[in-house]
Amino acid sequence: MKELGRTEMKFRSKPWLTKGIRKSIKTKNTLYKESKKRNSPESFQRYKMYRNSLTHVKEKSKKLYDNNLFETNKANAKNVWQGIND
């Protein structure tokens, strides 16, 4: 058995974060580091636009995950509450 790292545990606790979203988070972090290193308004603006669009994508992904969870478990209240508590 393999012990999970801190990052893997964080992503496992949020199943709505897909591989594509995780890759976008890494890109966002790279853009942030670049904007801090260059200290130019253009690079910071590019980072802000990417951050804002990624935030919207993450929110939509979470809503879709929650809706799917409720639709598949609407007959089973125990599973619904387990999903809410997670």
C-alpha positions as CSV (number, residue, x, y, z in Angstrom):
1,M,0.0,0.0,0.0
2,K,1.1,3.5,-0.8
3,E,0.9,6.4,1.7
4,L,-0.8,9.4,0.1
5,G,0.9,12.8,0.3
6,R,-0.7,16.0,1.5
7,T,-1.6,17.2,-2.0
8,E,-3.1,13.9,-3.0
9,M,-5.2,13.8,0.2
10,K,-6.5,17.3,-0.5
11,F,-7.6,16.3,-4.0
12,R,-9.1,13.1,-2.8
13,S,-11.3,15.0,-0.4
14,K,-12.6,17.1,-3.3
15,P,-13.7,14.6,-6.0
16,W,-15.2,17.4,-8.2
17,L,-11.6,18.5,-9.0
18,T,-10.8,16.6,-12.2
19,K,-7.4,16.1,-13.7
20,G,-7.9,19.0,-16.1
21,I,-8.8,21.3,-13.3
22,R,-5.8,20.2,-11.3
23,K,-3.6,20.9,-14.3
24,S,-5.2,24.3,-14.6
25,I,-4.4,25.0,-10.9
26,K,-0.8,24.2,-11.6
27,T,-0.8,26.6,-14.6
28,K,-2.4,29.3,-12.4
29,N,0.3,28.8,-9.8
30,T,3.0,29.2,-12.5
31,L,1.4,32.4,-13.8
32,Y,1.3,33.7,-10.2
33,K,5.0,33.0,-9.7
34,E,5.8,34.6,-13.1
35,S,3.8,37.7,-12.3
36,K,5.7,38.1,-9.0
37,K,9.0,37.6,-10.6
38,R,8.4,40.0,-13.5
39,N,6.5,42.5,-11.4
40,S,4.7,43.9,-14.5
41,P,1.0,44.8,-14.7
42,E,0.5,42.8,-17.9
43,S,1.6,39.5,-16.3
44,F,-0.5,40.2,-13.2
45,Q,-3.5,40.9,-15.3
46,R,-3.0,37.7,-17.2
47,Y,-2.8,35.8,-13.9
48,K,-6.0,37.5,-12.6
49,M,-8.0,36.6,-15.7
50,Y,-6.9,33.0,-15.6
51,R,-7.6,32.8,-11.8
52,N,-11.1,34.2,-12.2
53,S,-12.0,31.9,-15.1
54,L,-10.6,28.9,-13.1
55,T,-12.7,29.9,-10.1
56,H,-15.9,29.8,-12.3
57,V,-14.9,26.4,-13.7
58,K,-14.3,25.0,-10.2
59,E,-17.7,26.4,-9.0
60,K,-19.5,24.8,-11.9
61,S,-17.8,21.5,-11.4
62,K,-18.8,21.4,-7.8
63,K,-22.4,22.2,-8.6
64,L,-22.5,19.5,-11.2
65,Y,-21.0,17.0,-8.8
66,D,-23.5,17.9,-6.1
67,N,-26.5,17.8,-8.5
68,N,-25.3,14.4,-9.7
69,L,-24.9,13.1,-6.2
70,F,-28.4,14.1,-5.2
71,E,-29.9,12.8,-8.4
72,T,-28.3,9.3,-8.1
73,N,-29.1,9.0,-4.4
74,K,-32.5,10.8,-4.1
75,A,-34.1,7.5,-2.9
76,N,-31.4,6.8,-0.3
77,A,-31.2,9.5,2.4
78,K,-28.2,8.0,4.1
79,N,-26.0,8.4,1.0
80,V,-27.3,11.9,0.5
81,W,-26.3,12.9,4.0
82,Q,-23.0,11.2,3.7
83,G,-22.3,13.2,0.5
84,I,-23.3,16.4,2.3
85,N,-21.1,15.7,5.3
86,D,-18.1,14.9,3.0
